[in-house]
């Protein structure tokens, strides 16, 4: 099983190397020799390891477990090789401890490739422009799902439905059939939005970096003082990139093909509703103006993490509101994270359906659109439950290390949701073990929990479905037996009362 995983990993690493040629060109243009060398070494490492893995291992069709294993490994290895420029340049505060430097470099790289947006950098403005673009490109590659899209080609067509339910992509067959359109759509958006930002006064590197990071819902800003940049009209254009990154890829297809009447499906309506309601709630709870509230809620709901307000100073009610919207996250088949709006809709719709079914009332099959989604309900409930367990456990780890429970829960929710909002915990002063905990949570959030568990412990999805069906059947049988037992008692009591 492991040999085809390594072989396909090699191909993906080679692709990552190709994408990083642009920062080298920028570095050569601006004469940033040391930064250019570091990125060139990274490209060489991508190509060399990719060629090695691809040459000495067999290329075979992947099954579900192998695909999950590949997803986890590829993001872990991408972050490892992608950490080379940060380590080589030592862009953090001067450090003599090699392990701390490696920890910070890997954390920063994982934050980029997982499109989370946590940063340990004290001064982004002092970085070489080629490195700034490199960070944004890392977010673009990891965030827009190039890895996921390429993986679809390795996966058996007859089993795409199972993988789609596991990673919350409703129709992976559609993604396979239009691979180039997916890449082209985001490429077009990158060019268009970068052009708008350049017309509004940003230079090429900042414009492209803001656009790539926004569309990827990454959140690693190319400037230190975001408040000086995120004002109208630049802030409005950047807000659009966040929204475009957070909606389903099918919405973009409808938009670009002129099908405006079919644009607002249920998922998009719920997503926009969450943003609007949450914005007004934050304004009331935190007593800030609506414009600031609206921008930060969009940033949180899209799981981007751009911001200019100090969230550490927010009250606990506001932090809880952000925890909820970060946990829910963006739409399916988007660059955003969280449990996704689609899962929220399925969860809410399944409650009355499940109650009626358990009580024995006649119910039709549970459908999402035109598809029977009864098996998918089990995966959705499992995903939500497992996410809550991981979040709670991780929050207690940080609480035991001196942070408040609300702040800890905020930070780990931001990590697993791929948001990057911070109340000050994810910082350069954080201990190395806790940085590795956050790195692991970011990885889990990027590949999604069921995929992660399947990769390492062969998470029994089919067994889980069968067990859930068995439990439902037993509950229904208990209800039937109870109903019959009550009828018998009533009958006996009636006979005794008859003269």
C-alpha positions, 0 to 999 in steps of 0.5 A: 500500500505504501509504495503507490502512496510514495510514488504519487507523493513524488508527483505532487512534490514536483508540481509544488516545485513548479509553482514556486518558480515565480518567487525566484523570478521576483527575487532575481528582479529585485536582487534579493540574492540570499532569499532567491537562493533559499527558494531555489534550494526549496524548489530543488528539494521539491524536484529532487525528492519528487523525482526520487519518490516517483522513480523508485516506487510503483504508480498504482490506483489508490484505495480509500485508505491510501488516498487518506494517507497520501493527503496527510503525508503530502501536507506534512512533507510540503510543510517540511520542505517548504520550511527551508526558506524560513530556516535558511534566512532565520527570519524570526528573532535571532536564535541560536537554538536550532530546534527552536528555529526548526520549530518556528520554520515548520510552524510558519510553513504549515500555517501557509500550506494549510491556509491557516494564517497564524504567523510568528513573524515580528515584521513582515515589512522587513522581509524580502519581497520574493519571500512574501510572494513565496508565502502567499503562493504556498497558501494559494497552492494549499488553499485552493485545493490543488492537492485535493484536485490532483488526488481525484485523478489518483482515486478510482472513479467508482469510489469517488463518492466515499472520498467526497463525503469524507472531505465534504466535496459533494461531487468529486466526479464533477471536479475530475471532469473539469480539472482545468476549469477549477484551476483556470477560475482561480487563476482568472480571479487572481489576475483580475483582483490583483489588477484592481488592487494595483490600480488602487495603489498597491505594488505588484507583490502586495497586490498579488499576495493579498489576492492569493492569500484572500482567494485561498482564505489563508490570511498571511498578510504581506504587510505588518500594519493591515489597518493601514491597508484594509480601508475603502476601497482596497478593503472592499476588494479584499473582502470580495476575494475572501467571499469568492474563496469561501463559496462553492466552486459551482457558484463561480461556474454559474457566475462566469456562465451568466446563470445568475438566477441559479446562483443563490443555492441553499448553502450560499444563502445560509452562508450569507445569512450567518455573516449578516446576523453575526455582524449585527450581533458582534456590533451589539455585543462588542460595541464596535461600528458595523463596518469593522464588525462586518469585515471581521465576521467575513474574515472569520466565516470565510476562515481567512483571518485578516483583521486589524482589531485586537481580538485579545481585548474582545469580551468573552461573548464576542470570542464565543461568537467568533468560535461559533462562526470559525467552527462552522466555516465556509461552503463546501468545495471552497478554499475555506475551512471549518465543518462547512455550511453544507454539514451544518445544513445536513445536521439541522435537517437531519434532526426532525427527520431522525426524530420522526424515524425513531418514533416510527413515523413514515419518512422518505429517504433523506435527500440532499438535492437529488441524492440519497444522503442517509449514509452521509448523515453518519459521516456528518455527525461523526465529523462534528462530534470528533471535531468537538472532542479534538477541540475540547481536548486541545483547549484543555492542553493549553488551559493546563499551560496557563491560558484561559479556557475561552482563549484556548478554545478560540485559538484551537478552533482558529487552528482547526478551522484554518482561520488564523485569528489569534488572541495572542497565544500563537506567538513567537514566545509560545513554547515549542511543544505547544507550537507542535500541537497547533501545527498538528491541529492545523494539519488535521483541519486542512485534511479533515479529521476523518481522513486523518484518522483513516490514514493512521488507524484505518478509521472504520467508516463502513463499520460506523455506518453499519453500527449506526444503522444497527443502533437506530434499528434497535431503538426502533425495536425498543419503541415497538416493544415498549408500545406493545407492552403499554398496550398489553398493560392497558388491556389487562387493566381494562379487563380487571375493571370490567364487572 
